Amino acid sequence: QVQLVESGGGLVQHGGSLRLSCVVSGSIFSIHAMGWYRQAPGKQRELVAAITRNGNTNYADSVKDRFTISRDNAKNTVYLRMNSLKFEDTAVYYCNADIPSAWPRNFWGQGTQVTVSS
């Protein structure tokens, strides 16, 4: 069974930083891509950042230049470094993994809460 576990969320002041981590475990041969999504109260879930195994990245315009996604392929782990946090970043952050050899192909973590205070 493929499992994704996020960690690193919490309460931070406006302008502060956090680093989220997501570890993928289970029967995995190769992870094609991993990403971070978030869902704020009353809002739809949105893509924050994604990274492929080869290191290609993309970011939502709202977080570009503030957030950095990275991964350690050997550890099946993806990170999201969040700097200059704003109140608008408050949301539950979810990790996603695209595993081509698995069925279904995409897996989600349970989510980790990020709350930015002012």
C-alpha positions in Angstrom: 0.0 0.0 0.0 1.4 3.4 -1.0 1.3 6.0 1.8 2.1 9.6 1.9 2.8 11.4 5.2 3.1 15.2 5.4 4.7 17.0 8.3 6.0 20.5 9.1 2.9 22.5 9.3 2.0 24.7 12.2 1.4 28.3 13.3 3.7 31.0 12.0 3.7 34.7 12.1 3.3 36.8 9.0 6.7 37.0 7.2 7.9 33.8 8.8 9.0 30.5 7.2 8.1 26.8 7.3 9.4 23.7 5.6 6.9 21.0 4.8 8.0 17.4 4.2 6.3 14.5 2.5 7.5 10.9 2.6 6.2 8.3 0.3 6.4 4.7 1.4 5.1 1.3 0.2 5.5 -0.7 -3.0 7.2 1.9 -5.2 9.4 1.4 -8.1 9.7 5.0 -9.3 7.9 8.3 -8.6 7.4 10.4 -11.7 6.4 13.6 -10.0 5.4 15.0 -6.7 3.5 18.1 -5.8 2.0 20.2 -3.1 -1.6 21.4 -3.2 -3.5 23.5 -0.7 -7.1 24.2 0.2 -8.2 27.2 2.2 -11.6 27.4 3.9 -14.3 28.1 1.4 -11.8 27.7 -1.5 -11.1 24.9 -4.0 -7.9 22.9 -3.8 -5.2 24.4 -5.9 -1.7 23.4 -7.1 1.0 25.2 -5.2 4.1 23.6 -6.6 5.2 20.4 -8.4 8.5 18.8 -9.3 9.3 15.9 -11.6 11.9 13.2 -11.0 14.2 15.1 -13.4 13.9 18.3 -11.5 11.5 20.3 -13.6 9.4 22.5 -11.4 6.3 24.7 -11.7 4.7 27.1 -9.2 1.4 28.9 -8.7 1.8 32.6 -9.4 0.8 33.4 -5.9 3.8 31.6 -4.4 6.4 32.0 -7.0 9.6 33.6 -5.7 8.6 32.8 -2.1 8.2 29.0 -2.1 10.7 26.4 -3.2 9.9 22.8 -3.9 12.7 20.2 -3.9 12.9 16.4 -3.7 15.3 13.6 -2.6 14.6 10.8 -4.9 16.6 8.3 -2.9 14.4 9.0 0.2 11.2 9.3 -1.8 10.7 12.7 -0.1 9.5 16.0 -1.3 9.9 19.3 0.5 8.3 22.7 0.3 10.2 25.6 1.7 7.8 28.5 2.4 9.3 31.9 3.0 7.7 35.3 3.5 4.5 33.7 4.5 1.3 35.7 4.3 -2.1 35.3 5.9 -3.4 34.3 2.5 -1.2 31.2 2.6 -3.3 29.8 5.4 -4.6 26.4 4.3 -4.4 22.7 4.6 -1.5 21.6 2.5 -1.6 18.2 0.7 1.1 16.1 -0.8 0.5 14.3 -4.1 2.6 11.6 -5.8 2.3 10.4 -9.4 3.5 6.8 -9.5 3.1 5.4 -13.1 3.6 1.8 -12.0 0.9 1.9 -9.4 -2.9 1.6 -9.7 -4.4 4.1 -9.1 -1.6 6.2 -10.3 -2.0 9.2 -8.0 -1.9 9.2 -4.2 -2.6 11.9 -1.6 -1.4 12.5 1.9 -3.7 13.4 4.8 -2.8 17.0 4.8 -1.0 19.3 7.2 -2.3 22.6 8.5 -0.5 25.8 7.9 -1.8 28.9 9.7 -0.2 32.3 9.3 -1.1 34.9 11.9 -0.9 38.6 11.6 
